[in-house]
Amino acid sequence: MKSKNLDIIKSSGEKVKFSLDKLRASLKKTGADKETIDQIIDKVRDELYQGISTKEIYNRAFALLKKRKGILLQNINSKKQFMS
C-alpha cells in the first residue's frame, strides 16, 4: 500500500497521514543502524492499512527490531564465545 496517502489513527483518535520519517526517527533513537531501519520500514510498510493505529504500527516495528537485535546479539555472543 502506498504510505503517502494512508490515514492512521493516533492514540487521541485523531486521523493523520502516515509519516515514514517519524517512524524512521523513532527507530533511529534506539541506535539501530540504517540497514536495519530500512528493512523494518519495508516490512511494516507492507502491513499498513487504512485506519491502522499508531500503536499497532509501533508494536509491529519494535517487535521486528527486537527480533533483529536479538539475532545480532546472539551473533556477537557466539563470536565472543568462539574467540575465548
N, C-alpha and C positions, 0 to 999 in steps of 0.2 A: 504494500500500500504506500502511496506517496505520503510522506510525512509532512510536506509543506501545507497541505490543506486539511490536516487532521485536527479535529476538535477534541480536546481532552478535558477531563473534569478535575479541577483542583479539589483539595480536601474541603474548601469552603463551599463547594458546589458551583463555583464559577466556571464557565466554559472559556477556555483559552486555546490558542493554536499551539500545537506541539512544537517544541524547540530542541533540535539536536544539540545546539550549542549549550543549553542548560544541562542536558544530560551529560554531555562530554565534560563540562566543568565539574560536575559532581563526581564523576568517575576519576577525573584528574586529581581532585583533592585527596583521594585515597592513596595516591602515589603510584597508581597503575601506569604502565608505560603506554606510549601511543599505539603500538600494535595491539595490545590487549584491549584498550579502549575502542579501537576501530572494530575489532572482532565482536565485542559485546554490542556495540551500537548496531552493527549489521544484523545480528541475531534478534535483538529487541525490535528493530525497525520492521522485520518480517512478521512479528507477532502483534503489531499495533492494529487497533481497530477503532472506528469512530466511537467516541464516548468513553474510552478507557480512562481509568483514573490515574492520576499521577502516582498514587500509592502502588498500584499494580505495575506501572512501568518501572518504578524504582525497585520494587520487590524482585522483578524479573532480572533487571540489570545487575543488582547486587548479589543475587543468587549465582548468576553466571560469573561474576567477579570472584566471589568466594570460592567457587569450584575451580576457577582458573588459578587463583592464588594458592589454593591447596595443592594443586598439581605442581606448581612452581616450587612451593616449599618442600614437597616430597622429593623433587629432583635435587634440590640443594642439599637436603639432609642425606640423600643417598650418596651424593658426591662426597660429602664430608665424611661419612662412614667409610667409603671406599678409600679415601685418602688417609685415614687414620691408621 
